[in-house]
Amino acid sequence: PTEKCADLSAPRPGDGAKVLLRDASPFGTSVTKSWRCECCGELTSIMVRIPKYQVVRPAGGGRPHAEFLVVARLGAVTFGLWRRYSHFEKLNEKIATSFRKEDYQNTHWSWRCLRRRQRWFRCLDREYLALKCFLLERFLHDLVFEAAASSVFTEFFELEGV
């Protein structure tokens, strides 16, 4: 169901952007994977899901755009970040250029599925965004399963220097 809050019409704290629409993903599920830490040898885990998406108008009246809420748990810490499609594109580019293609076959396949469904022009239609949310989540799920370490997600989750 669409989130109906009085605060959706108010500017977003921090950047002044206005949320025009916020909706839950009808498909959202989480996946979890554990690894041995490369530094200390301790067992560490990651969980990811995309439970919501929103359409935002930037402060100053820029063009509206979609954002997707990526919820992650690293070890015992759970956090969420709103991510635009361009963040996912950068993550895909990192995977494509920094790792062996055969190690990420399902991740690449999920990205191709997403690209096949992509519209030619910016589309902020609710049904399209729900599908895009699902496909982005599928991409992240495959990446979690195929990644050799959680460090693949460092930049995407803004964890450099943490």
DOLUMRO-649332 format. One line per field, with one value per atom (N, C-alpha, C): residue number from 1; atom name; residue in three letters; x, y, z. Coordinates in steps of 0.02 Angstrom, whole numbers, padded with zeros to 5 digits, always signed. Each point is the difference from the previous one (the first is absolute). Layout:
BEGIN
nr	[NUM; ...]
atom	[CA; ...]
rest	[ALA; ...]
x	[X; ...]
y	[Y; ...]
z	[Z; ...]
REM end
This chain:
BEGIN
nr	[1; 1; 1; 2; 2; 2; 3; 3; 3; 4; 4; 4; 5; 5; 5; 6; 6; 6; 7; 7; 7; 8; 8; 8; 9; 9; 9; 10; 10; 10; 11; 11; 11; 12; 12; 12; 13; 13; 13; 14; 14; 14; 15; 15; 15; 16; 16; 16; 17; 17; 17; 18; 18; 18; 19; 19; 19; 20; 20; 20; 21; 21; 21; 22; 22; 22; 23; 23; 23; 24; 24; 24; 25; 25; 25; 26; 26; 26; 27; 27; 27; 28; 28; 28; 29; 29; 29; 30; 30; 30; 31; 31; 31; 32; 32; 32; 33; 33; 33; 34; 34; 34; 35; 35; 35; 36; 36; 36; 37; 37; 37; 38; 38; 38; 39; 39; 39; 40; 40; 40; 41; 41; 41; 42; 42; 42; 43; 43; 43; 44; 44; 44; 45; 45; 45; 46; 46; 46; 47; 47; 47; 48; 48; 48; 49; 49; 49; 50; 50; 50; 51; 51; 51; 52; 52; 52; 53; 53; 53; 54; 54; 54; 55; 55; 55; 56; 56; 56; 57; 57; 57; 58; 58; 58; 59; 59; 59; 60; 60; 60; 61; 61; 61; 62; 62; 62; 63; 63; 63; 64; 64; 64; 65; 65; 65; 66; 66; 66; 67; 67; 67; 68; 68; 68; 69; 69; 69; 70; 70; 70; 71; 71; 71; 72; 72; 72; 73; 73; 73; 74; 74; 74; 75; 75; 75; 76; 76; 76; 77; 77; 77; 78; 78; 78; 79; 79; 79; 80; 80; 80; 81; 81; 81; 82; 82; 82; 83; 83; 83; 84; 84; 84; 85; 85; 85; 86; 86; 86; 87; 87; 87; 88; 88; 88; 89; 89; 89; 90; 90; 90; 91; 91; 91; 92; 92; 92; 93; 93; 93; 94; 94; 94; 95; 95; 95; 96; 96; 96; 97; 97; 97; 98; 98; 98; 99; 99; 99; 100; 100; 100; 101; 101; 101; 102; 102; 102; 103; 103; 103; 104; 104; 104; 105; 105; 105; 106; 106; 106; 107; 107; 107; 108; 108; 108; 109; 109; 109; 110; 110; 110; 111; 111; 111; 112; 112; 112; 113; 113; 113; 114; 114; 114; 115; 115; 115; 116; 116; 116; 117; 117; 117; 118; 118; 118; 119; 119; 119; 120; 120; 120; 121; 121; 121; 122; 122; 122; 123; 123; 123; 124; 124; 124; 125; 125; 125; 126; 126; 126; 127; 127; 127; 128; 128; 128; 129; 129; 129; 130; 130; 130; 131; 131; 131; 132; 132; 132; 133; 133; 133; 134; 134; 134; 135; 135; 135; 136; 136; 136; 137; 137; 137; 138; 138; 138; 139; 139; 139; 140; 140; 140; 141; 141; 141; 142; 142; 142; 143; 143; 143; 144; 144; 144; 145; 145; 145; 146; 146; 146; 147; 147; 147; 148; 148; 148; 149; 149; 149; 150; 150; 150; 151; 151; 151; 152; 152; 152; 153; 153; 153; 154; 154; 154; 155; 155; 155; 156; 156; 156; 157; 157; 157; 158; 158; 158; 159; 159; 159; 160; 160; 160; 161; 161; 161; 162; 162; 162]
atom	[N; CA; C; N; CA; C; N; CA; C; N; CA; C; N; CA; C; N; CA; C; N; CA; C; N; CA; C; N; CA; C; N; CA; C; N; CA; C; N; CA; C; N; CA; C; N; CA; C; N; CA; C; N; CA; C; N; CA; C; N; CA; C; N; CA; C; N; CA; C; N; CA; C; N; CA; C; N; CA; C; N; CA; C; N; CA; C; N; CA; C; N; CA; C; N; CA; C; N; CA; C; N; CA; C; N; CA; C; N; CA; C; N; CA; C; N; CA; C; N; CA; C; N; CA; C; N; CA; C; N; CA; C; N; CA; C; N; CA; C; N; CA; C; N; CA; C; N; CA; C; N; CA; C; N; CA; C; N; CA; C; N; CA; C; N; CA; C; N; CA; C; N; CA; C; N; CA; C; N; CA; C; N; CA; C; N; CA; C; N; CA; C; N; CA; C; N; CA; C; N; CA; C; N; CA; C; N; CA; C; N; CA; C; N; CA; C; N; CA; C; N; CA; C; N; CA; C; N; CA; C; N; CA; C; N; CA; C; N; CA; C; N; CA; C; N; CA; C; N; CA; C; N; CA; C; N; CA; C; N; CA; C; N; CA; C; N; CA; C; N; CA; C; N; CA; C; N; CA; C; N; CA; C; N; CA; C; N; CA; C; N; CA; C; N; CA; C; N; CA; C; N; CA; C; N; CA; C; N; CA; C; N; CA; C; N; CA; C; N; CA; C; N; CA; C; N; CA; C; N; CA; C; N; CA; C; N; CA; C; N; CA; C; N; CA; C; N; CA; C; N; CA; C; N; CA; C; N; CA; C; N; CA; C; N; CA; C; N; CA; C; N; CA; C; N; CA; C; N; CA; C; N; CA; C; N; CA; C; N; CA; C; N; CA; C; N; CA; C; N; CA; C; N; CA; C; N; CA; C; N; CA; C; N; CA; C; N; CA; C; N; CA; C; N; CA; C; N; CA; C; N; CA; C; N; CA; C; N; CA; C; N; CA; C; N; CA; C; N; CA; C; N; CA; C; N; CA; C; N; CA; C; N; CA; C; N; CA; C; N; CA; C; N; CA; C; N; CA; C; N; CA; C; N; CA; C; N; CA; C; N; CA; C; N; CA; C; N; CA; C; N; CA; C; N; CA; C; N; CA; C; N; CA; C; N; CA; C; N; CA; C; N; CA; C; N; CA; C; N; CA; C; N; CA; C; N; CA; C; N; CA; C; N; CA; C; N; CA; C; N; CA; C; N; CA; C; N; CA; C; N; CA; C; N; CA; C]
rest	[PRO; PRO; PRO; THR; THR; THR; GLU; GLU; GLU; LYS; LYS; LYS; CYS; CYS; CYS; ALA; ALA; ALA; ASP; ASP; ASP; LEU; LEU; LEU; SER; SER; SER; ALA; ALA; ALA; PRO; PRO; PRO; ARG; ARG; ARG; PRO; PRO; PRO; GLY; GLY; GLY; ASP; ASP; ASP; GLY; GLY; GLY; ALA; ALA; ALA; LYS; LYS; LYS; VAL; VAL; VAL; LEU; LEU; LEU; LEU; LEU; LEU; ARG; ARG; ARG; ASP; ASP; ASP; ALA; ALA; ALA; SER; SER; SER; PRO; PRO; PRO; PHE; PHE; PHE; GLY; GLY; GLY; THR; THR; THR; SER; SER; SER; VAL; VAL; VAL; THR; THR; THR; LYS; LYS; LYS; SER; SER; SER; TRP; TRP; TRP; ARG; ARG; ARG; CYS; CYS; CYS; GLU; GLU; GLU; CYS; CYS; CYS; CYS; CYS; CYS; GLY; GLY; GLY; GLU; GLU; GLU; LEU; LEU; LEU; THR; THR; THR; SER; SER; SER; ILE; ILE; ILE; MET; MET; MET; VAL; VAL; VAL; ARG; ARG; ARG; ILE; ILE; ILE; PRO; PRO; PRO; LYS; LYS; LYS; TYR; TYR; TYR; GLN; GLN; GLN; VAL; VAL; VAL; VAL; VAL; VAL; ARG; ARG; ARG; PRO; PRO; PRO; ALA; ALA; ALA; GLY; GLY; GLY; GLY; GLY; GLY; GLY; GLY; GLY; ARG; ARG; ARG; PRO; PRO; PRO; HIS; HIS; HIS; ALA; ALA; ALA; GLU; GLU; GLU; PHE; PHE; PHE; LEU; LEU; LEU; VAL; VAL; VAL; VAL; VAL; VAL; ALA; ALA; ALA; ARG; ARG; ARG; LEU; LEU; LEU; GLY; GLY; GLY; ALA; ALA; ALA; VAL; VAL; VAL; THR; THR; THR; PHE; PHE; PHE; GLY; GLY; GLY; LEU; LEU; LEU; TRP; TRP; TRP; ARG; ARG; ARG; ARG; ARG; ARG; TYR; TYR; TYR; SER; SER; SER; HIS; HIS; HIS; PHE; PHE; PHE; GLU; GLU; GLU; LYS; LYS; LYS; LEU; LEU; LEU; ASN; ASN; ASN; GLU; GLU; GLU; LYS; LYS; LYS; ILE; ILE; ILE; ALA; ALA; ALA; THR; THR; THR; SER; SER; SER; PHE; PHE; PHE; ARG; ARG; ARG; LYS; LYS; LYS; GLU; GLU; GLU; ASP; ASP; ASP; TYR; TYR; TYR; GLN; GLN; GLN; ASN; ASN; ASN; THR; THR; THR; HIS; HIS; HIS; TRP; TRP; TRP; SER; SER; SER; TRP; TRP; TRP; ARG; ARG; ARG; CYS; CYS; CYS; LEU; LEU; LEU; ARG; ARG; ARG; ARG; ARG; ARG; ARG; ARG; ARG; GLN; GLN; GLN; ARG; ARG; ARG; TRP; TRP; TRP; PHE; PHE; PHE; ARG; ARG; ARG; CYS; CYS; CYS; LEU; LEU; LEU; ASP; ASP; ASP; ARG; ARG; ARG; GLU; GLU; GLU; TYR; TYR; TYR; LEU; LEU; LEU; ALA; ALA; ALA; LEU; LEU; LEU; LYS; LYS; LYS; CYS; CYS; CYS; PHE; PHE; PHE; LEU; LEU; LEU; LEU; LEU; LEU; GLU; GLU; GLU; ARG; ARG; ARG; PHE; PHE; PHE; LEU; LEU; LEU; HIS; HIS; HIS; ASP; ASP; ASP; LEU; LEU; LEU; VAL; VAL; VAL; PHE; PHE; PHE; GLU; GLU; GLU; ALA; ALA; ALA; ALA; ALA; ALA; ALA; ALA; ALA; SER; SER; SER; SER; SER; SER; VAL; VAL; VAL; PHE; PHE; PHE; THR; THR; THR; GLU; GLU; GLU; PHE; PHE; PHE; PHE; PHE; PHE; GLU; GLU; GLU; LEU; LEU; LEU; GLU; GLU; GLU; GLY; GLY; GLY; VAL; VAL; VAL]
x	[+00041; -00041; +00043; -00027; +00035; +00003; +00059; +00008; -00034; -00047; -00037; +00017; +00049; +00023; -00003; -00015; -00003; +00069; +00053; +00067; +00023; -00037; +00021; -00001; -00043; -00003; +00052; +00028; +00051; +00068; +00045; +00067; +00035; +00041; +00037; +00055; +00008; +00052; +00069; +00042; +00069; +00010; -00042; +00013; -00058; -00055; -00055; -00041; +00017; -00038; -00070; -00047; -00070; -00017; -00026; -00021; -00070; -00007; -00064; -00040; +00034; -00032; +00047; -00027; +00038; -00044; +00027; -00039; +00043; -00032; +00035; +00008; +00054; +00011; -00047; -00039; -00045; +00037; +00065; +00038; +00055; +00015; +00059; +00014; +00060; +00024; +00073; +00025; +00070; +00039; +00065; +00046; +00058; +00029; +00056; +00055; +00062; +00057; +00053; +00039; +00055; +00067; +00052; +00068; +00047; +00061; +00054; +00032; +00009; +00030; +00071; +00018; +00066; +00054; -00018; +00049; +00010; -00056; +00006; -00020; -00030; -00020; -00067; -00031; -00065; -00055; -00054; -00057; -00039; -00016; -00038; -00056; -00054; -00056; -00027; -00037; -00033; -00071; -00047; -00069; -00019; -00035; -00024; -00072; -00036; -00068; -00017; -00051; -00024; -00075; -00020; -00071; -00043; +00031; -00040; +00034; -00039; +00026; -00038; +00029; -00033; +00019; -00043; +00013; +00012; +00055; +00023; +00010; -00021; +00016; +00055; +00059; +00055; -00018; +00033; -00008; +00017; -00035; +00013; -00040; -00044; -00045; +00030; +00051; +00029; -00050; +00021; -00043; -00007; -00061; -00010; +00039; +00019; +00035; -00020; +00014; -00016; +00060; -00015; +00050; -00026; +00046; -00017; +00033; -00038; +00026; +00035; +00066; +00039; +00013; -00028; +00011; +00052; +00051; +00054; +00014; +00023; +00025; +00070; +00049; +00068; +00015; +00008; +00009; -00063; +00006; -00057; -00029; +00027; -00022; -00045; -00061; -00047; -00008; +00001; -00007; -00034; -00024; -00032; +00026; +00006; +00022; -00046; -00020; -00038; +00050; -00010; +00046; -00037; +00031; -00025; +00025; -00029; +00021; +00075; +00025; +00070; +00047; -00020; +00041; +00007; -00055; +00001; +00042; -00005; +00041; +00075; +00019; +00071; +00021; -00043; +00016; +00008; -00045; +00006; +00065; +00017; +00062; +00060; -00001; +00055; +00007; -00056; +00001; +00026; -00023; +00019; +00074; +00029; +00070; +00050; -00022; +00048; +00003; -00047; -00003; -00008; +00018; -00007; -00074; -00017; -00070; -00031; +00039; -00027; -00016; +00027; -00015; -00066; -00028; -00061; -00051; -00008; -00045; -00072; -00026; -00070; -00010; +00050; -00004; -00004; +00042; -00002; -00066; -00026; -00064; -00056; +00000; -00052; +00004; +00061; +00008; -00027; +00014; -00026; -00077; -00030; -00073; -00028; +00033; -00020; +00005; +00055; +00011; -00052; -00019; -00050; -00068; -00015; -00065; +00001; +00059; +00007; -00035; -00033; -00034; +00051; -00017; +00045; +00006; -00055; -00001; -00018; +00018; -00015; -00074; -00013; -00068; -00010; -00048; -00013; -00068; -00023; -00063; +00007; -00049; +00001; +00013; -00035; +00009; +00071; +00025; +00068; +00052; -00009; +00047; -00002; -00058; -00005; +00039; -00006; +00037; +00075; +00019; +00070; +00029; -00038; +00020; +00015; -00044; +00009; +00064; +00011; +00058; +00065; -00001; +00060; +00015; -00053; +00010; +00027; -00024; +00025; +00074; +00019; +00071; +00042; -00023; +00037; +00003; -00055; -00002; +00051; +00002; +00049; +00071; +00010; +00067; +00020; -00046; +00014; +00021; -00038; +00015; +00067; +00018; +00060; +00063; -00008; +00057; +00044; +00065; +00047; +00010; -00018; +00008; -00048; -00018; -00046; +00030; +00066; +00033; -00024; -00032; -00028; -00049; -00033; -00053; +00024; +00065; +00026; -00019; +00013; -00015; -00075; -00037; -00072; -00035; +00024; -00029; +00035; +00046; +00036; +00037; +00037; +00034; +00076; +00025; +00071; +00022; +00055; +00028; -00037; -00049; -00038; +00033]
y	[-00059; +00059; +00063; +00052; +00063; +00030; +00026; +00032; +00068; +00011; +00063; +00035; +00044; +00036; +00075; +00038; +00073; +00027; -00034; +00025; -00010; -00037; -00009; +00066; +00046; +00063; +00050; -00013; +00044; -00016; +00050; -00014; -00053; -00040; -00052; +00032; -00023; +00028; -00009; +00050; -00005; +00028; -00016; +00024; +00040; +00006; +00041; -00030; -00062; -00032; -00017; -00002; -00015; -00071; -00041; -00068; +00005; -00021; +00003; -00064; -00056; -00065; -00046; -00040; -00053; -00061; -00057; -00061; -00060; -00051; -00061; -00044; -00037; -00048; -00059; -00019; -00057; -00067; +00002; -00063; -00008; +00050; +00003; -00060; -00027; -00054; +00014; -00030; +00011; -00064; +00008; -00057; +00015; -00053; +00006; -00049; +00022; -00043; +00016; -00051; +00009; -00017; +00035; -00011; +00001; -00024; +00011; +00067; +00043; +00066; -00009; +00037; -00004; +00026; +00045; +00031; -00039; -00018; -00029; -00073; -00027; -00070; -00014; +00052; -00008; -00010; -00033; -00009; +00065; +00022; +00061; -00016; +00039; -00014; +00065; -00008; +00056; -00021; +00046; -00011; +00062; -00010; +00056; -00011; +00055; -00001; +00071; +00007; +00065; +00002; +00024; -00003; +00058; +00055; +00058; +00037; +00040; +00047; +00065; +00053; +00066; +00041; +00050; +00049; +00066; +00032; +00060; +00057; +00060; +00060; +00037; +00009; +00033; +00072; +00024; +00070; +00045; +00054; +00045; -00017; -00051; -00016; -00040; -00039; -00043; -00054; -00041; -00054; -00054; -00026; -00055; -00062; -00040; -00063; -00052; -00063; -00056; -00016; -00021; -00025; -00065; -00044; -00065; -00008; -00021; -00009; -00068; +00001; -00061; -00007; -00053; -00015; -00055; +00011; -00049; -00013; -00059; -00016; -00029; +00032; -00024; -00020; -00065; -00024; +00015; +00039; +00017; +00068; +00036; +00068; +00001; +00026; +00007; +00074; +00016; +00069; +00001; +00058; +00008; +00062; -00005; +00056; +00005; +00061; +00011; +00003; -00040; -00005; +00012; +00039; +00011; -00055; -00005; -00050; +00008; +00061; +00012; -00033; -00006; -00035; -00075; -00029; -00070; -00008; +00049; -00002; +00000; +00042; +00002; -00066; -00030; -00064; -00053; -00001; -00048; +00011; +00063; +00015; -00024; +00008; -00025; -00075; -00035; -00074; -00020; +00035; -00017; +00012; +00051; +00018; -00026; -00018; -00018; -00075; -00038; -00071; -00043; -00063; -00046; -00011; +00005; -00006; -00067; -00053; -00067; -00008; +00043; -00003; +00035; +00038; +00039; -00009; -00061; -00013; +00018; -00019; +00015; +00075; +00033; +00073; +00035; -00021; +00030; -00015; -00060; -00018; +00044; +00010; +00042; +00071; +00025; +00068; +00004; -00051; -00001; -00001; -00039; -00002; +00069; +00034; +00068; +00047; -00004; +00045; -00014; -00063; -00016; +00030; +00007; +00028; +00076; +00029; +00072; +00039; +00054; +00044; +00046; +00024; +00045; +00067; +00022; +00065; -00010; +00048; -00004; -00016; -00051; -00020; -00005; +00037; +00000; -00030; -00043; -00036; -00049; -00004; -00043; -00073; -00027; -00071; -00013; +00046; -00008; +00004; +00046; +00007; -00061; -00030; -00062; -00056; -00007; -00050; +00015; +00062; +00020; -00014; +00013; -00015; -00074; -00042; -00073; -00020; +00027; -00019; +00024; +00059; +00025; -00044; -00021; -00043; -00068; -00025; -00064; +00006; +00056; +00013; -00002; +00034; +00000; -00070; -00037; -00068; -00044; +00003; -00040; +00021; +00064; +00024; -00025; +00000; -00026; -00074; -00039; -00072; -00013; +00041; -00014; +00035; +00050; +00037; -00043; +00008; -00037; +00033; +00064; +00036; +00059; +00023; +00056; +00066; +00002; +00062; +00024; -00043; +00019; +00058; +00003; +00049; +00064; +00005; +00057; +00067; +00012; +00064; +00012; -00052; +00006; +00020; -00026; +00016; +00058; +00033; +00058; -00018; -00055; -00025; +00011; +00039; +00012; +00036; -00024; +00032; -00016; -00046; -00018; -00058]
z	[+00000; +00000; +00000; -00030; -00003; +00069; +00017; +00065; -00002; +00045; +00002; +00065; -00003; +00058; -00015; +00049; -00008; -00020; +00021; -00013; -00072; -00042; -00070; -00038; +00018; -00035; +00025; +00058; +00028; -00031; -00003; -00025; +00043; -00032; +00034; +00043; +00062; +00042; -00032; +00005; -00024; -00070; -00047; -00069; -00030; +00035; -00024; -00056; -00022; -00054; +00026; -00047; +00018; -00025; +00045; -00019; -00030; -00063; -00035; +00007; +00007; +00005; +00038; +00044; +00033; +00003; -00020; -00002; +00020; +00027; +00019; -00061; -00003; -00054; +00012; -00050; +00009; -00001; -00017; -00008; +00052; +00040; +00042; +00044; -00007; +00044; +00015; +00053; +00017; -00010; -00011; -00003; +00047; +00027; +00046; -00019; +00009; -00013; +00052; +00018; +00048; -00032; +00023; -00022; +00060; -00011; +00048; -00019; +00049; -00011; -00026; -00053; -00030; +00047; +00046; +00044; +00065; +00033; +00067; +00005; -00053; +00001; +00034; +00028; +00033; -00052; +00020; -00044; -00004; -00060; -00010; -00050; +00003; -00045; -00030; -00054; -00032; -00019; +00008; -00021; -00041; -00055; -00040; -00022; -00007; -00028; -00022; -00042; -00023; +00014; +00059; +00019; -00027; -00022; -00021; -00057; -00034; -00050; +00009; -00025; +00004; -00061; -00014; -00051; +00035; -00017; +00035; -00049; +00020; -00039; +00039; -00032; +00035; +00020; +00051; +00020; -00059; -00007; -00056; -00062; +00005; -00055; -00057; +00012; -00052; -00022; -00047; -00025; +00052; +00009; +00048; -00022; +00049; -00014; +00052; -00017; +00045; +00044; +00061; +00047; +00030; +00017; +00027; +00068; +00050; +00067; +00006; +00005; +00009; +00074; +00029; +00071; +00003; +00040; +00007; +00074; +00013; +00066; -00009; +00031; +00000; +00072; +00011; +00068; +00040; +00054; +00043; -00015; -00049; -00015; -00061; +00008; -00056; -00017; -00064; -00022; -00068; -00020; -00064; -00036; -00065; -00042; -00060; -00017; -00061; -00057; -00052; -00056; -00065; -00044; -00067; -00046; -00058; -00049; -00016; -00002; -00016; +00050; +00063; +00050; -00018; -00023; -00020; -00063; -00046; -00061; +00017; +00048; +00021; +00031; +00040; +00030; -00054; -00049; -00055; -00039; -00012; -00036; +00038; +00066; +00042; -00006; +00002; -00006; -00069; -00052; -00069; -00013; +00031; -00015; +00051; +00060; +00053; +00016; -00027; +00018; -00063; +00007; -00056; -00016; -00063; -00022; +00021; -00005; +00016; +00074; +00044; +00071; +00018; -00048; +00013; -00056; -00023; -00057; +00015; +00058; +00017; +00011; +00029; +00011; -00068; -00047; -00067; -00035; +00009; -00030; +00028; +00066; +00031; -00026; -00010; -00026; -00072; -00040; -00068; +00000; +00046; +00005; +00017; +00045; +00019; -00060; -00036; -00057; -00056; -00008; -00051; +00016; +00063; +00021; +00007; -00006; +00010; -00056; +00019; -00048; -00033; -00059; -00036; +00034; +00029; +00032; +00074; +00040; +00072; +00010; +00039; +00013; +00076; +00025; +00072; +00015; -00045; +00008; +00058; +00043; +00059; -00016; -00050; -00018; -00027; -00041; -00026; +00056; +00047; +00056; +00046; +00009; +00040; -00034; -00066; -00037; +00003; -00008; +00002; +00069; +00052; +00069; +00007; -00025; +00002; -00037; -00060; -00040; +00031; +00030; +00036; +00060; +00035; +00058; -00022; -00055; -00027; -00018; -00030; -00015; +00064; +00052; +00064; +00031; -00004; +00028; -00035; -00066; -00036; +00017; +00008; +00019; +00069; +00047; +00066; -00005; -00037; -00006; -00034; -00049; -00039; +00027; +00042; +00026; +00045; -00007; +00041; +00068; +00006; +00063; +00001; +00059; +00006; -00023; -00010; -00022; -00068; -00039; -00065; +00010; +00058; +00012; +00034; +00015; +00039; -00028; -00064; -00030; -00006; -00021; -00009; +00065; +00056; +00066; +00036; -00037; +00028; +00065; -00002; +00060; -00003; -00049; -00004; +00063; +00029; +00059; +00065; -00004; +00060; +00035]
REM end
